[in-house]
């Protein structure tokens, strides 16, 4: 490291790639608040209509990750596709302020744009997994993931405030012009790099399902998927009821709740900054275990918080702060190990299958939260959700993951040829 600048950021190609990712992540946070506010404040959407809007936003990730991943592995120029997806997302978002200016904005258009942006984002991420592996050598995966997750935490910290200010100054639909601009900037940065991309995978028997079969077959990946899927299920139970619990049962105002969530974003920044040091000290596998517990254990403080606000608020702040440190360590360490294990020839298909399976647990968790919250109450359901998330670490214990000290170098097997990834791992 030189002058406090990470080594990767001194490399022009990665710096351009990272800059594009950073501005796009910030814009995404603007949309995250501006689109729902456009539905509520401009179009008067009710609870059911807001539910449909959220469904339109999440559905592409569940339905399209697998086919988009299969398609992306057959593309010769993934970077060009990513540039096109950025420009398409910008164009879709621009239709909203234009329709608003013409007094023609409708909920149907919001649904369509939310679904369209979600679908195009799935394709972008499918291509991005391969581009990341091309740009970053294996030994720097942790550092690269730390930088990108640091940008994500900064976006969590700054984005909602910036989005709220833009909505207040410009109205919600016009604020979306800021997100459209970030996609254009992202496309511009991607256009400035010229990576050598891997040869496209040939189409053949089993092409579509190769990624799914690989995830299920490989012991370390299977354990990380089981752990992640369990967390997704219980975490979406938690998040479905968290705001309701904080506002109705604990009596927090919107401002205080925002401060609690802001503490989480600060924790995420600290976690991203410290993860590289932790992974070097403990090893990548133990860091995944520590990150899993560091993410889930502090959330037990949320249902524990009850009674006087002088007790409740510190517990909530501490829970969010520590949990977000843990989730950054988990995401960086697990993401780096996954990137190192997956063969380039099936990278997009594996990530597509992995995301499809994980996203499938989200609506199940949300539905379960609604049923249990009604039947036994919000706080007992939060206890179940947080305790269940902690138990997700048990999937890792019998696997090779906790014994993995360094990132393996995969031997690039052909799709469909069985390999034993654990053979490459430190025992």
Secondary structure in CASP SS format (residue, H / E / C, confidence):
PFRMAT SS
TARGET T0000
AUTHOR 0000-0000-0000
METHOD secondary structure of the structure
MODEL  1
X C 1.00
X E 1.00
X C 1.00
X C 1.00
X E 1.00
X C 1.00
X H 1.00
X H 1.00
X H 1.00
X H 1.00
X C 1.00
X H 1.00
X H 1.00
X H 1.00
X H 1.00
X H 1.00
X H 1.00
X H 1.00
X H 1.00
X H 1.00
X H 1.00
X H 1.00
X H 1.00
X H 1.00
X H 1.00
X H 1.00
X H 1.00
X H 1.00
X H 1.00
X H 1.00
X H 1.00
X H 1.00
X H 1.00
X H 1.00
X H 1.00
X H 1.00
X H 1.00
X H 1.00
X H 1.00
X H 1.00
X H 1.00
X H 1.00
X C 1.00
X C 1.00
X C 1.00
X C 1.00
X H 1.00
X H 1.00
X H 1.00
X H 1.00
X H 1.00
X H 1.00
X H 1.00
X H 1.00
X H 1.00
X H 1.00
X H 1.00
X H 1.00
X H 1.00
X H 1.00
X H 1.00
X H 1.00
X H 1.00
X H 1.00
X H 1.00
X H 1.00
X H 1.00
X H 1.00
X H 1.00
X H 1.00
X H 1.00
X H 1.00
X C 1.00
X C 1.00
X C 1.00
X C 1.00
X C 1.00
X H 1.00
X H 1.00
X H 1.00
X H 1.00
X H 1.00
X H 1.00
X H 1.00
X H 1.00
X H 1.00
X H 1.00
X H 1.00
X H 1.00
X H 1.00
X H 1.00
X H 1.00
X H 1.00
X H 1.00
X H 1.00
X H 1.00
X H 1.00
X H 1.00
X H 1.00
X H 1.00
X H 1.00
X C 1.00
X C 1.00
X C 1.00
X C 1.00
X C 1.00
X H 1.00
X H 1.00
X H 1.00
X H 1.00
X H 1.00
X H 1.00
X H 1.00
X H 1.00
X H 1.00
X H 1.00
X H 1.00
X H 1.00
X H 1.00
X H 1.00
X H 1.00
X H 1.00
X H 1.00
X H 1.00
X H 1.00
X H 1.00
X H 1.00
X H 1.00
X H 1.00
X H 1.00
X H 1.00
X H 1.00
X H 1.00
X H 1.00
X H 1.00
X C 1.00
X C 1.00
X H 1.00
X H 1.00
X H 1.00
X H 1.00
X H 1.00
X H 1.00
X H 1.00
X H 1.00
X H 1.00
X H 1.00
X H 1.00
X H 1.00
X H 1.00
X H 1.00
X H 1.00
X H 1.00
X H 1.00
X H 1.00
X H 1.00
X H 1.00
X H 1.00
X H 1.00
X H 1.00
X H 1.00
X H 1.00
X H 1.00
X H 1.00
X H 1.00
X H 1.00
X H 1.00
X H 1.00
X H 1.00
X H 1.00
X C 1.00
X H 1.00
X H 1.00
X H 1.00
X H 1.00
X H 1.00
X H 1.00
X H 1.00
X H 1.00
X H 1.00
X H 1.00
X H 1.00
X H 1.00
X H 1.00
X H 1.00
X H 1.00
X H 1.00
X H 1.00
X H 1.00
X H 1.00
X H 1.00
X C 1.00
X C 1.00
X C 1.00
X C 1.00
X C 1.00
X C 1.00
X C 1.00
X C 1.00
X C 1.00
X C 1.00
X C 1.00
X C 1.00
X C 1.00
X C 1.00
X C 1.00
X C 1.00
X C 1.00
X C 1.00
X H 1.00
X H 1.00
X H 1.00
X H 1.00
X H 1.00
X H 1.00
X H 1.00
X H 1.00
X C 1.00
X H 1.00
X H 1.00
X H 1.00
X H 1.00
X H 1.00
X H 1.00
X H 1.00
X H 1.00
X H 1.00
X H 1.00
X H 1.00
X H 1.00
X H 1.00
X H 1.00
X H 1.00
X H 1.00
X H 1.00
X H 1.00
X H 1.00
X H 1.00
X H 1.00
X H 1.00
X H 1.00
X H 1.00
X H 1.00
X H 1.00
X H 1.00
X H 1.00
X H 1.00
X H 1.00
X H 1.00
X C 1.00
X C 1.00
X C 1.00
X C 1.00
X H 1.00
X H 1.00
X H 1.00
X H 1.00
X H 1.00
X H 1.00
X H 1.00
X H 1.00
X H 1.00
X H 1.00
X H 1.00
X H 1.00
X H 1.00
X H 1.00
X H 1.00
X H 1.00
X H 1.00
X H 1.00
X H 1.00
X H 1.00
X H 1.00
X H 1.00
X H 1.00
X H 1.00
X H 1.00
X H 1.00
X H 1.00
X H 1.00
X H 1.00
X C 1.00
X H 1.00
X H 1.00
X H 1.00
X H 1.00
X H 1.00
X H 1.00
X H 1.00
X H 1.00
X H 1.00
X H 1.00
X H 1.00
X H 1.00
X H 1.00
X H 1.00
X H 1.00
X H 1.00
X H 1.00
X H 1.00
X H 1.00
X H 1.00
X H 1.00
X C 1.00
X C 1.00
X C 1.00
X C 1.00
X H 1.00
X H 1.00
X H 1.00
X H 1.00
X H 1.00
X H 1.00
X H 1.00
X H 1.00
X H 1.00
X H 1.00
X H 1.00
X H 1.00
X H 1.00
X H 1.00
X H 1.00
X H 1.00
X H 1.00
X H 1.00
X H 1.00
X H 1.00
X H 1.00
X H 1.00
X H 1.00
X H 1.00
X H 1.00
X H 1.00
X H 1.00
X H 1.00
X H 1.00
X H 1.00
X H 1.00
X H 1.00
X H 1.00
X C 1.00
X C 1.00
X H 1.00
X H 1.00
X H 1.00
X H 1.00
X H 1.00
X H 1.00
X H 1.00
X H 1.00
X H 1.00
X H 1.00
X H 1.00
X H 1.00
X H 1.00
X H 1.00
X H 1.00
X H 1.00
X H 1.00
X H 1.00
X H 1.00
X H 1.00
X H 1.00
X H 1.00
X H 1.00
X H 1.00
X H 1.00
X H 1.00
X H 1.00
X H 1.00
X H 1.00
X H 1.00
X H 1.00
X H 1.00
X H 1.00
X C 1.00
X H 1.00
X H 1.00
X H 1.00
X H 1.00
X H 1.00
X H 1.00
X H 1.00
X H 1.00
X H 1.00
X H 1.00
X H 1.00
X H 1.00
X H 1.00
X H 1.00
X H 1.00
X H 1.00
X H 1.00
X H 1.00
X H 1.00
X H 1.00
X C 1.00
X C 1.00
X C 1.00
X H 1.00
X H 1.00
X H 1.00
X C 1.00
X C 1.00
X C 1.00
X C 1.00
X C 1.00
X C 1.00
X C 1.00
X C 1.00
X C 1.00
X C 1.00
X C 1.00
X C 1.00
X C 1.00
X C 1.00
X C 1.00
X C 1.00
X C 1.00
X H 1.00
X H 1.00
X H 1.00
X H 1.00
X C 1.00
X C 1.00
X C 1.00
END
